[in-house]
Amino acid sequence: MHHLLDTIDFGEIDGYGDPNLEKYFLDNDYWERVVEKPTFFVIGKKGTGKSAIYRMIETQSHDKGAIVSNKDFGEFPFEKLLQLNDNGFAKPNQYQTIWKSVILNLLIQNISKLPDENSDYFCEIVSYYNTYLKNANELHKEIISKTSKRGGVLHGDFLNLSLESVNGSTYTLKEENITRLNGKLEELIVNFLLTRNGSQQIIVQFDRLDDNYNQYQDTEEFFQSIISLFKVVYSFNQMLRAKAIIGTKIIVYLRSDILRELSFRDSESARWYDFCFELNWSISQMKNYKESNLYKMIMKRILISKVDAMDYSFDDIFETNRIELKKCGIKKDLLGHLILQTLFRPRDLLKLCKTLQAEIVSAGKFTCDIYNSAIKKYANWLVNTEIANEINPILKNDYKPVLDLLRMCGGKPLTVSDFSKRYSAMRYNFTMTSDELLKFLYNTGLIENTWQTTGRYDHTKKIWLHRSVFRNEGEFDRNLNFKIFDIIWSGLTV
């Protein structure tokens, strides 16, 4: 039956560029949750499907009659942005002027696409767009690239993008001081939205702001720039709501670990959470895992990609039998066991399924050795690629010493006191205290709380219970034992 396994397309692990995403996207009414409701920020751990939702909202906008403009910041000139901090603001507000310029000009670009609008405000917007912005290919990038700071003031050199139009234009708004220009553009946009004829939704979405942030020389300045963006988006969207302007807003997609870092740096961040939609794929009760979105996601991809209409189970497709599963230490069905090897994120599960699929197809059979080989490759990817990308920018020079410390801890349950002794034995000047580091490791999913209790039916038998941030949530409890998550331990010892 491995010929069947070879036909299954689990899709790409990153929804951003998957050409078949629309076929097997698991839609949990995201248009209603993100567009229709007062959602300003879509938050989720790395690999939880933010980019997939971002793409599908743009795709669905055609049927909804909305104008959705998706702006990719994966190759955004952040280093240039970080040179444009506005001295008129103190941290964490110093990038607000430039972010507001980006947002207002993107809205101008979108509004110019509207049909059947002929008010004076609309004509002025179209005239500004045709004069200054029409020749821009990726406006959000060009605004940053073509803005300069002279005499402590930000100047919009991007206003010369369409120089040919400017020379023949009678348009009078020729303000290059971005602060003053922002005021005029905001007034123009608000007046148009208050008096417009149509009701088309106008949405601008920002994604992949966090894609390469571990590569920036100054990650602290990066955090400050994103705080400034959140402040501008929050204030602008709230201003529109206060004026009863419905259907126009800016939506930002961001990793939850970065949002947590922002909250450590800005006390006002608490008010953003009321306007966050947080993606959560956790399964608190594994006995009900077949009702979970992770299960539905995998089975939908199998259903759509298999070549016949027969109803195969996951074990059928992977051609497993009880003997081989038992040798691998798998007590129940394979898919439920695979989910437990992930951080309960779609990307992890897809990567693991694809890795196991490739190993089985290559070998022509499912055996314990094949399974262990796939787990080893997956664990190496999870720890040294996915987790590394998340924790490297925070730990910086401490990254490798922290991994060495974890290896010293081993794969068995330890007390907080045990950890402190190993922490001290490293004789390394960690940036975080022992307690701070444990909380950080827990919040990133590398460790879990664990404790012993008596068996449900046999009170003489001791069993271990587990609690993690990505499964049943809850804060790290220093009064309980902790344990390195099994798959993380596998990746650390590859």
Secondary structure, DSSP 4 states (H G I P E B T S, - for coil): -HHHHHH-----S-TTS-TTHHHH---SSHIIIIIITT--EEEE-TTSSHHHHHHHHHHHHHHHT-EEEEEE-TT--HHHHTT---TTS-TTSTTHHHHHHHHHHHHHHHHTT-SS--SHHHHHHHHHIIIIITT-SSHHHHHHHTEEEETTEEEEGGGGTTHHHHHT--------BHHHHHHHHHHHHHHHHHH-S----EEEEEE-TTTTGGGSS-HHHHHHHHHHHHHHHHHHHHHHHHTT--SEEEEEEEEHHHHHHHHHH-GGGGGGGGGEEE-----S-GGGGGGSHHHHHHHHHHHHHSSS-----HHHHHT--HHHHHHTT--S-HHHHHHTTS-S-HHHHHHHHHHHHHHHHHHTS--HHHHHHHHHHHHHHIIIIIIHHHHHHHHGGGHHHHHHHHHHH-SS-B-HHHHHHHHHHT----SS-HHHHHHHHHHTTSEEEEEEEE-SS-TTSEEEEEE-TTTT-----TTSEEEE-HHHHHHHT-
